[in-house]
Amino acid sequence: LDDSIYSSLIGFVNVDGKHVSVSRKCARDLCPVVPTVNSIVLAKITSINARMARAQVLSVGTESVMEPFPAIIRAQDIRIENSDTLQVSKCFRPGDVIRAAVISLGDSRSFYLSTARAELGVVYASSEGMPMVVVDAERMRCQKSKVVQPRKVAIS
């Protein structure tokens, strides 16, 4: 062999006698956070249409990303049930922050996300400049006007 050591992590090499390890605790520019399949992410909805919502991934797990990653949530990946009659506009609105799972690395333009589990969905929404409060898994209420709006809410 060529006496080389290969690592699946980017980071700092620690040599302690015969033991070699790589630490992920590295400088931010050397260790960027990138979503992988099954990662749980926080993302902000940027636009919606009848077939999908577009979002920007803001964090992966508990780590913030250096720059947002573009993502898509297809209508069939929003809920497990009734995906054929689902209306994206009744699940998300631009500006909502969602918790989602990465289901595919997608194409060169976007990651594919899913909120088709109870603990995934909208975690923050605002109306009239104020945070909305959760009513149930399908609705949130404006604290100011008391108007109830439909959402696919993340239930912990």
C-alpha positions in Angstrom: 0.0 0.0 0.0 1.0 3.6 -0.3 1.0 4.4 3.5 -1.9 6.9 3.0 -4.9 7.2 5.4 -8.3 8.2 3.9 -11.1 9.7 5.9 -14.8 10.2 5.1 -14.7 13.4 7.3 -13.2 16.8 6.6 -11.5 18.1 9.7 -8.3 18.0 11.7 -6.1 15.0 12.0 -5.2 13.9 15.5 -2.2 11.5 16.0 -1.8 9.9 19.4 0.8 7.2 19.3 -0.6 4.5 17.0 -4.1 6.0 17.0 -5.2 8.4 14.2 -8.5 10.2 14.3 -10.2 13.0 12.4 -12.2 15.7 14.4 -15.2 17.3 12.7 -14.7 20.3 15.0 -13.0 22.4 12.4 -13.0 25.9 11.1 -16.2 26.9 9.4 -14.7 27.4 6.0 -13.0 23.9 6.1 -16.1 22.0 7.3 -19.2 23.2 5.5 -22.5 21.7 6.5 -24.3 19.9 3.6 -27.6 18.1 3.7 -27.6 14.3 3.0 -30.4 11.9 2.5 -32.4 11.5 5.7 -31.0 14.7 7.2 -33.6 16.8 9.1 -33.4 20.4 8.0 -35.0 23.8 8.7 -36.0 25.6 5.5 -37.9 28.8 4.6 -40.6 28.6 2.0 -39.9 31.0 -0.8 -42.7 30.3 -3.3 -45.5 27.9 -4.0 -47.6 26.7 -6.9 -50.2 24.0 -7.4 -47.6 21.2 -7.7 -44.8 22.2 -5.3 -43.2 24.6 -2.8 -39.8 26.0 -3.3 -37.6 26.6 -0.2 -34.1 27.6 1.0 -32.4 25.1 3.5 -31.2 27.2 6.4 -29.8 24.5 8.7 -29.0 20.8 8.8 -29.6 19.2 12.1 -28.4 21.8 14.6 -25.8 23.3 12.3 -26.5 26.5 10.2 -25.4 26.3 6.6 -23.0 28.9 5.2 -25.3 29.7 2.3 -28.9 28.5 1.9 -29.4 25.5 -0.4 -32.4 25.5 -2.8 -35.0 22.8 -2.2 -38.3 21.6 -3.6 -41.2 19.9 -1.7 -43.5 18.2 -4.2 -47.2 18.0 -3.4 -47.0 14.2 -3.0 -44.2 14.6 -0.4 -46.2 17.0 1.9 -48.6 14.5 3.6 -48.9 10.8 3.7 -52.7 10.8 3.2 -54.7 12.6 0.5 -51.7 13.6 -1.6 -53.7 13.4 -4.8 -56.2 16.1 -3.6 -53.8 18.2 -1.5 -53.5 21.9 -2.2 -50.0 23.2 -1.5 -51.4 26.7 -0.6 -53.3 25.1 2.3 -50.1 23.6 3.7 -47.4 26.3 3.3 -47.1 30.0 2.6 -44.1 32.0 1.5 -42.1 33.0 4.6 -43.1 29.9 6.6 -40.2 28.0 8.3 -40.5 24.3 8.1 -38.8 21.2 9.5 -38.4 18.6 6.7 -36.5 15.5 5.8 -34.2 15.3 2.8 -35.5 12.5 0.6 -33.2 13.0 -2.4 -30.2 15.0 -3.4 -32.3 15.9 -6.4 -30.7 17.4 -9.5 -28.0 20.0 -9.8 -30.5 22.7 -8.8 -32.4 21.5 -5.7 -32.6 19.0 -2.9 -36.0 17.2 -2.5 -37.7 17.5 0.9 -40.6 15.7 2.6 -42.9 16.8 5.4 -44.9 13.5 5.3 -44.4 12.7 9.0 -46.3 14.2 12.0 -43.1 15.8 13.4 -42.3 17.5 10.1 -44.0 20.6 8.7 -44.4 24.3 9.6 -42.6 25.3 12.8 -42.9 29.0 12.4 -45.4 31.2 10.5 -46.3 34.8 10.9 -49.4 36.9 10.1 -49.7 40.7 10.4 -46.1 40.8 11.6 -46.7 38.5 14.6 -45.9 34.8 15.1 -48.9 32.5 14.6 -49.8 29.9 17.2 -50.6 26.2 16.5 -54.3 25.2 16.7 -53.8 21.6 15.6 -51.9 19.6 13.0 -53.7 21.4 10.1 -54.2 25.0 11.4 -52.5 28.0 12.9 -54.0 31.2 14.3 -52.9 34.8 14.0 -52.4 36.2 17.4 -53.5 39.7 16.3 -56.6 39.1 14.2 -57.5 35.6 15.5 -57.9 34.4 11.9 -57.2 30.7 11.5 -55.2 29.6 8.4 -54.5 26.1 7.1 -51.0 24.8 7.4 -49.2 21.4 7.5 -48.0 21.9 11.1 -45.1 20.0 12.7 -46.4 18.2 15.8 -43.7 17.2 18.2 
